[in-house]
Amino acid sequence: MASTQQIKSRIRSVKNTKQITKAMQLVAASRMRRAQEAVAQTRYFSQTARELLTRLRQLVNVAQYELFKARPVKARLLIMITSDRGLAGAYDSNVLKLYLNELKKDEAASIKNFTIAIGRKGSALASRLHNAEMVGVYHNFPPNPDANELRPIIDSAVQMYIEGTIDAVDIIYTHFNSTVSQEAKLLHLLPAGFEEAEVSREIQLATFEPSEEVVLENATLRLIEVQLLQTLLESFASEYSMRMLAMKNATDNATDLVDDLTLEFNNARQAAITQELAEITGGVEAMQ
């Protein structure tokens, strides 16, 4: 059995760890609430953007527009969204697992793969792979990105697509269902309108001014930006939710461990007292 001093040292160490995990839990909970509000505010706009792309594709002959041209996929760009820090449960591992599965599919189909990694965890993995070429790395991405922060990613993807370097752009991210439910998903970004969305009656009856063609030319890039923004917000909300739950579990485990160590400390102290009493009794009897 460990000595009482050793057990007391372990109890102090666990309590210090518990304070850290508790603080991280509270910080993640605060950020999670703000991230959830951001997701809720933009989710309807994102869905409307997909409906608009689908509707414009139905009304206009999109074959003449580069961003709508679907062609055989010989090269693909994957935009992967992970975290910059760990301690978020299975958040990163779920995304990385899906990413590796997509790489295997591309390799089996002889499709060349390019990768843009958002987050240190994703870039650390992708940079070590031989079957993926890194074309962009973004660390410390802000939780509420604006157009200026999204523009470099969109410009890189669009330029590569128009030049014919790639034939498709997909985003691997974590979709936020609820605080306790998140799912790693793949979203098709280019060609635009590739994934048909159910068009609401309001958009079906909408009138495009000055014309569908003009709206298509000027709005397509902005509508694509909305899709990327939404995946980022979904990922941030998922990350903070999973980190909060992971830190809560760590805090609960630390509490249980302190209780166990306290019980062990009391038993060790009682055994030491009993041993001392036995020695005193034995000494008294020996003197008599």
N, C-alpha and C positions, 0 to 999 in steps of 0.2 A: 504494500500500500504506500502511496506517495505521502511525503511528510506534509504537515499542516502548512508550512511555509510555501511549499511548492503549489499546494492547492489554492492558497490565498493569492499567489502570483497569477495562476491561471484564471481565477475569478476576476481579478482586476483587468487582465488582458481581454477577457470575453466582454466585460462591461464596457471597456473602451471601444471595442469593435461594435457593440450594440448601439452606442451613442452615434457612431459614424453612420451605420446603416439606417438608423432612425432619422437622422438628418437628411440623408439621401432620399429616403422615402417621402419625407415632407416636401422636399424640393421638387421631386418628380411628380408628386400629386398636384402641386401648384401649377407646374408647367403643363401637366396633362389636361387640367381643366381649360386652360387657355387654348391648347391645341385642339381639344374637342370642339370648342366654340368656333374656332377657325374652320375646321372641317365641315361643321354643320352649315356655316354661312356660305361656303363656296361649293358644296356638293350639288346643290340644285343648279347653280350656274354652270358647273362642269357638265352635268347631264344635258342641259340645254345646248351647250356648245356641241356636244356629240350629235344631238338631234339636228342642229343647224347644218353640220357637215353632211349628215345623211340626206337631209332635205335638199341641200344645194346640189348634191351629187345626182339626185333624182331629176332636178329641173334643168341642169346644165350638162352639156356634153363635156365631161371633165377630162377626156382623153388629151385635150390640148394643154392642160395645166400640169406642170411637172410634178407638183406635190400629190396629185391624185393618180398618177400613172402607176398602175400595178404591173410588175414584170417578174419573170422567173427569178427566184431568190438565189443568187450565187454568193452574196456577201451580206452580212447583217450586222447592225449596230445594236448592242445591248446597253441600256442605261440602267445601272444597278444602284439602288439606294440602300445604304446601310448606315450604321452609327459611327461616330468618331470614338466613342468609348464603349467599354463592355458593361458588365453588370446589368444586363437587360434581359435576362432569361434566354429564351430561344429566339429572340428577335433577329439577330444577325445570322445564326445558323440556319434558320428557315429560308432566308433570302439566298444565302450562299449555296444551300442545297439545290434550290430551284435553278440558280445560275449555272451550277455545274451540270445539272441535267440538260439545260438548254445547250450548253457547250457540247455535250456528248451527242445530242441530236444533230447539231450543225456538223460535227466532225463525221458522223455516220453518213450524212447527206452531202459531204464534200462542200459545205458552205463555209466560206471564210468568215471569221468572227472578229469584230472590233468592239471595244468596251470603253464606256465612260463610267467611271466609278465616283459616286457621291458618298463620302464617308471613308474613314481610314480602314475600317474592317474589310470593306470590299476591295479597296485598292491594294491592301496588303496581300490578299489572296490572288487577285487577278494578275498582279505584277510578277507572280512566280509561275504562272501557267505558260506553257509553250503554244497552246492552241487558241490564244486570245491576244490580240494586239491592243495595247492601251493607247487611246487617243485623247484622253482627258481625265484628270483627277481633281476632285473638289473636296477640300476638307473644311470643317467648321462652317458648314452652310447654315445661314440664319434660319430660325424656326418660322419666320414670316417673310419669305423672300419676295422681292419686288421684281418688276420687269427687267431692270438692269442686271440683277443677279442671275436671272434665268436666261437672258439673251445669249451669253457665250455658249451655253449648252445647246440651245435651239439653233443658233447660227451654225455651229459645227455639224449638227445632225442634218440640217437642211442643205448645207453646202455639199456635204458628202453624198447626199441623196440625189441632188440635182446633177452633180458631176458624174454620177453613175458608179461611184466608188462602192456604195452600198445599195441594196435593193429593198431594204426594210429596216425600220427602227422600232424596237420594242423596249418597254420599261419593265424592270423587275422591281417590285415594291411590296410593301405590307399594307393590305387593306384593313382599315379600322372598322370592325363590326360593333364592338362594345368594349368596355373596360377590361373584360375578361376573355374576349374573343377577338383575335387578329389572324389574318391569313395572308401568306405570301402569294402574290399573283403576278401574272404577266399581262401587260396592256399593250396593244398594238397602237403605235403612234403614227408611223408613216408606212405605206401611203395613206394620205388623209382619207378618212371615211372608210378605211378598210374594214373596220368592224361595224357592221350596220347596227344602228340604234333604233328602237321603236319611237316613231315620231308622234308627238302629241298633236291633238286636234288644233290647238292654238298655232303651232308652227306650220301645220299643213295649210291653214287659212291665212297665214301671214303674207304680206306684200313686201317685196324687197325693192328698195329704192336706192339709186335710180334704176338698177336692174340687177338680176341675179348674177350676171357675169361680173359686174363691178363689185358687188358685195363679195363674191367669191375671191376675186383677186386681192382685195384689201383686208378681208377678215380671216382668211384661212390660216395665216401664220399666227394671228392673235388667238384663234380658237385652239390651235395646237399648243400654244403656250399655256392655255388654261388647263389642258390635259396634264401637262408636266407639273404645273403648280399643284393640282389636286393630288397627284400621286405623292408629291413631297409632303403635303399637309397630312395626308392619310398615314404616311410613314412616321412622321414626327409624333402624331397622336398615339400610334401603336407603340413606338419606342418608349415614350414616357409612361404609358400604361403598363407595359411589360416590366420596365425598370421599377416602377412603384410596387408592383406585385412581388418582384424578385427581392427588393429590399425589405418589404413587409415580411416575407417568408424568412429572410435572413435574421431579421429582428426577433421574430417569434422563436426561431431556432436558438438564438443567443439567450433568450429568456429561459427556455427549457434547459439549456446547458448550464446556465448559472444556478438554476434550482438543483440540478443533479450534482454539480460541484459543491454547492452549499451542504447538501445532504452528506456527500462524501467527506467534506471537511468536518462536519459535526461528528460523524462516525469515527474519523481519525482522532479527533480531539478526545472523544469519549474513551476510545481505546487507550490513548496515551494516559489519561487520568486513571483509568482502571489499572494500567501497568504500574504507574507510580504508587497507587495505593497498595497494590500487591507487594511491591518492593519494600514499602515502609512497613507493612505488616510482617513481611518475612524478616526484616531487620530487627524489629521489636522482639519477635519470637526468638531470634538467634541470640539476642542480648540476655534474654531471660534463661 
